[in-house]
């Protein structure tokens, strides 16, 4: 088994200490930081995402794998920065105004990072205008809005309208998700993407970023 496969397997098992040691070993053997990230860490998180989507594993398993991934990326970050490695894209994410729930948002964030996206997390109870201001400031391709309450669903439409008002609607992809949200609501408020789970959200976000660059 190659060291990159070992990193992927250790990450899937949630062995943070082993991942850290293997990443350092791979660096010492002369592998590039980008190769270790893509073919080791992100490969492992991709498997975790697929298994989670298929209900083969659950939230605690994802959390443990994400912790292992963070242990590896902590070592790689300085090398990736110095080599000028670029993230696949940038996402601004938050739970909409009036809603303090963050479990779903945090899960999506982990999956996005697990697919090589840079994520700016605005937290919970985020006003519509803040999504827009941060998307402009960070030059993000995607705005990701989460909610768990039916009462705060209209806030998602306010984000869409605020993007139009700011003149960035054509430049950003607006993704929505959460228990009360569905595809027909996404269509109704003219958002771009709805996904029923975190792994699908990450897949669609990567596609959106790639098509934005095409």
C-alpha positions as CSV (number, residue, x, y, z in Angstrom):
1,X,0.0,0.0,0.0
2,X,1.4,3.4,-0.9
3,X,1.8,6.1,1.8
4,X,-1.0,8.1,0.2
5,X,-3.3,5.1,0.5
6,X,-2.2,4.7,4.1
7,X,-3.1,8.4,4.8
8,X,-6.5,7.9,3.2
9,X,-7.2,4.7,5.2
10,X,-6.0,6.2,8.5
11,X,-8.2,9.3,7.9
12,X,-11.3,7.1,7.2
13,X,-10.6,5.3,10.5
14,X,-10.4,8.6,12.3
15,X,-6.8,8.0,13.5
16,X,-5.6,11.6,13.8
17,X,-2.2,10.8,15.3
18,X,-1.4,8.3,12.6
19,X,-2.5,10.7,9.9
20,X,-0.2,13.3,11.3
21,X,2.7,10.9,11.4
22,X,2.1,9.6,7.9
23,X,1.7,13.1,6.4
24,X,5.1,14.1,7.9
25,X,6.6,10.9,6.6
26,X,5.2,11.6,3.1
27,X,6.8,15.1,3.2
28,X,10.1,13.6,4.4
29,X,10.0,11.2,1.4
30,X,9.7,14.2,-0.9
31,X,6.0,14.1,-1.9
32,X,4.5,17.5,-2.7
33,X,2.0,19.0,-0.3
34,X,-0.6,19.2,-3.1
35,X,-0.2,15.5,-3.9
36,X,-0.5,14.6,-0.2
37,X,-3.6,16.8,0.2
38,X,-5.4,15.6,-3.0
39,X,-4.4,11.9,-3.2
40,X,-4.3,11.3,0.6
41,X,-6.4,13.5,2.8
42,X,-9.1,14.6,0.3
43,X,-9.3,11.1,-1.2
44,X,-10.1,9.8,2.3
45,X,-12.7,12.5,3.0
46,X,-14.3,11.8,-0.4
47,X,-14.9,8.2,0.7
48,X,-16.3,9.4,4.1
49,X,-18.7,11.8,2.2
50,X,-19.9,9.0,0.0
51,X,-20.5,6.6,2.9
52,X,-22.3,9.3,4.8
53,X,-24.6,10.0,1.9
54,X,-25.4,6.3,1.6
55,X,-26.1,6.1,5.4
56,X,-23.2,3.6,5.8
57,X,-21.7,5.9,8.5
58,X,-23.1,8.6,10.8
59,X,-22.4,12.1,12.1
60,X,-19.9,11.0,14.8
61,X,-17.9,9.1,12.2
62,X,-17.7,12.2,10.0
63,X,-16.6,14.3,13.0
64,X,-13.8,11.9,13.8
65,X,-12.6,11.7,10.2
66,X,-12.7,15.6,9.9
67,X,-10.6,15.8,13.0
68,X,-8.0,13.5,11.5
69,X,-8.1,15.5,8.3
70,X,-7.4,18.7,10.3
71,X,-4.4,17.1,11.9
72,X,-3.0,16.4,8.5
73,X,-3.8,19.8,6.9
74,X,-2.2,21.6,9.9
75,X,1.1,20.2,8.8
76,X,0.5,20.9,5.1
77,X,-0.8,24.5,5.3
78,X,2.5,26.3,5.5
79,X,3.8,24.2,2.5
80,X,0.6,24.7,0.5
81,X,0.8,28.5,1.1
82,X,4.5,28.7,0.1
83,X,3.9,26.6,-3.0
84,X,1.0,28.9,-4.0
85,X,-1.5,26.1,-4.1
86,X,-5.0,27.4,-4.8
87,X,-8.2,26.0,-3.2
88,X,-10.9,24.7,-5.6
89,X,-13.0,27.7,-4.7
90,X,-14.3,29.8,-1.9
91,X,-17.6,29.5,0.0
92,X,-19.3,31.8,2.5
93,X,-21.5,29.7,4.8
94,X,-23.9,30.6,7.6
95,X,-27.2,29.8,9.4
96,X,-29.7,32.5,8.4
97,X,-30.9,35.3,10.6
98,X,-33.2,34.2,13.4
99,X,-31.9,30.7,13.6
100,X,-29.2,29.6,16.1
101,X,-28.8,25.9,14.9
102,X,-25.4,25.0,13.5
103,X,-25.0,21.2,13.4
104,X,-26.1,21.0,9.8
105,X,-24.1,24.0,8.8
106,X,-21.0,22.6,10.5
107,X,-21.4,19.3,8.8
108,X,-21.7,20.9,5.4
109,X,-18.6,23.0,6.2
110,X,-16.6,19.9,7.0
111,X,-17.7,18.3,3.7
112,X,-16.8,21.4,1.7
113,X,-13.4,21.5,3.3
114,X,-13.0,17.8,2.7
115,X,-13.5,18.5,-1.1
116,X,-10.7,21.1,-1.1
117,X,-12.9,24.3,-0.9
118,X,-11.9,27.3,1.3
119,X,-14.8,28.0,3.7
120,X,-15.6,31.3,5.4
121,X,-17.9,30.4,8.3
122,X,-20.1,33.3,9.4
123,X,-21.7,31.3,12.2
124,X,-25.4,31.5,13.1
125,X,-28.1,34.2,13.1
126,X,-26.5,35.8,10.0
127,X,-28.3,38.8,8.4
128,X,-28.8,38.6,4.7
129,X,-26.6,41.7,4.0
130,X,-23.7,40.1,5.9
131,X,-23.7,37.1,3.5
132,X,-23.4,39.5,0.6
133,X,-20.8,41.8,2.2
134,X,-18.6,38.8,3.1
135,X,-19.0,37.2,-0.4
136,X,-17.8,40.5,-2.0
137,X,-15.0,41.0,0.6
138,X,-13.8,37.4,0.2
139,X,-14.4,37.2,-3.5
140,X,-16.4,33.9,-2.9
141,X,-18.0,32.0,-5.7
142,X,-20.7,30.5,-3.5
143,X,-23.0,31.6,-0.7
144,X,-24.3,28.7,1.4
145,X,-27.4,29.3,3.6
146,X,-28.7,26.9,6.2
147,X,-31.8,26.8,8.3
148,X,-33.7,24.4,10.6
149,X,-36.8,26.6,11.3
150,X,-39.7,27.1,8.9
151,X,-40.1,30.6,10.4
152,X,-36.6,31.7,9.1
153,X,-36.9,30.2,5.6
154,X,-37.9,33.7,4.1
155,X,-34.4,34.9,5.1
156,X,-33.0,32.8,2.3
157,X,-35.1,34.8,-0.2
158,X,-33.7,37.9,1.4
159,X,-30.2,36.7,0.6
160,X,-31.1,36.2,-3.0
161,X,-32.7,39.6,-3.2
162,X,-29.7,41.3,-1.4
163,X,-27.4,39.7,-4.0
164,X,-29.4,41.2,-6.8
165,X,-29.5,44.6,-5.1
166,X,-25.7,44.5,-4.7
167,X,-25.2,43.6,-8.4
168,X,-23.5,40.2,-7.7
169,X,-26.3,37.8,-8.4
170,X,-24.8,36.7,-11.7
171,X,-21.4,36.2,-10.0
172,X,-22.3,34.0,-7.1
173,X,-24.0,30.6,-6.7
174,X,-26.5,30.6,-3.9
175,X,-27.0,27.2,-2.2
176,X,-29.7,26.5,0.4
177,X,-30.3,23.6,2.7
178,X,-31.8,22.4,6.0
179,X,-34.7,20.3,7.2
180,X,-37.7,22.4,6.1
181,X,-36.2,23.3,2.7
182,X,-36.8,21.4,-0.6
183,X,-36.3,21.8,-4.3
184,X,-39.6,23.6,-4.9
185,X,-38.7,26.2,-2.3
186,X,-35.3,26.7,-4.0
187,X,-37.1,27.2,-7.3
188,X,-39.6,29.6,-5.7
189,X,-37.0,32.0,-4.3
190,X,-34.7,31.7,-7.4
191,X,-31.8,30.2,-5.5
192,X,-29.4,28.1,-7.6
193,X,-28.9,24.8,-5.7
194,X,-30.7,22.7,-3.1
195,X,-29.3,19.5,-1.8
196,X,-30.8,17.2,0.8
197,X,-27.5,16.3,2.5
198,X,-24.0,17.6,3.3
199,X,-22.1,15.3,1.0
200,X,-24.3,16.2,-2.0
201,X,-23.8,19.9,-1.1
202,X,-20.0,19.5,-1.3
203,X,-20.3,17.7,-4.7
204,X,-22.5,20.4,-6.1
205,X,-20.3,23.2,-4.7
206,X,-17.2,21.8,-6.4
207,X,-19.1,21.5,-9.7
208,X,-20.3,25.1,-9.4
209,X,-16.8,26.4,-8.7
210,X,-15.3,24.5,-11.6
211,X,-18.0,25.7,-14.0
212,X,-17.5,29.3,-12.8
213,X,-13.8,29.0,-13.8
214,X,-14.6,27.4,-17.2
